[in-house]
Amino acid sequence: MEKFYFCQKFQTMNNEIGKWFMDIAKYVATAILISSFLGGLQQKWLMYVTGIAVVAIFLLLGMFFINDKKAKKENH
């Protein structure tokens, strides 16, 4: 019983960390959009490339942590 409780808590913690990473990706994407509308930057392409890379990294990290193995087994 103790092992099951630990696994359940660990999965809940991973889901929360995954949601946190995905929130960071949304915040970075929003910051890029707002700063592009405000302008005033000399090298916009550098901001876009860096921002897209950061968003992709945090999105992938979020998806990795939210990975639900039970849902995969039920679908296959």
Protein Blocks (a to p, Z undefined) as FASTA:
>chain_A
ZZmmmmmmmmmmmmmmmmmmmmmmmmmmmmmmmmmmngoifblmlmmmmmmmmmmmmmmm
mmmmmocfklmmmmZZ
